[in-house]
Amino acid sequence: MKLETWLRMNDIKYENIFTLKFSRKGQIPYIEFNGEEIPDSNIIISTLKKYFNKDPEDAYSKREAGIGHTVITMLENHTTPTGFDYRYGHHMPEFLECLQVAKFYPSGVKMWGMIQPYGTRFRSYLQGTGRHELEEIWEFARKDLVAVSEILGDKPFLLGDTPSTVDCALFGHLAQFLYIDIGFPQREVLVKECSNLVALVERMKEKFWP
């Protein structure tokens, strides 16, 4: 959703291709652009910024753009993995049921549902987060979300009056906490302590996903 929202924000036409295949780096999303496979949303966005000469961060100072970059880095490498821990590591059956995944991928969903929790918890343990108690992990996420809420304040978008790449990232990741109804503790934090972030997600949804 982060990448698609960024494409919509910059009026770049695209076509979704539904596939179970991952990129050569084992990542999703990835795109095929001018005959080249490009994985990783951040590399894709950087590539397209240069090719189309479209950069929403041009509306802001280098300092402001740096804040946006820092928030994206924290969100994708610290906050969001806590959601993966909850969703894949500890609540996989609820996730599969909520999204009715078996309707779309009936042949492999049972095996995926069995294997994914172990893989997620093992990866989290190796990374370090999984060595903590669950309540400690959810508290890591809470502090991240509250910090971003403080940066946003009463502005319409994180950096100011116009949306930028960081808003696409926030929308893409926070929407999953808010709209996938499996009891995310991160959702409770957003609703009770970070109402301005909830409003930001709704604002992005109305603007780019009407």
Secondary structure, 3 states (H helix, E strand, C coil): CHHHHHHHHCCCCCCCCCCCCCCCCCCCCEEEECCEEEECHHHHHHHHHHHHCCCHHHHCCHHHHHHHHHHHHHHHHHHHHHHHHHHHHHCHHHHHHHCCHHHHCCCCHHHHHHHHHHHHHHHHHHHCHHHCCHHHHHHHHHHHHHHHHHHHCCCCCCCCCCCCHHHHHHHHHHHHHHHCCCCCHHHHHHHHHCHHHHHHHHHHHHHHCC
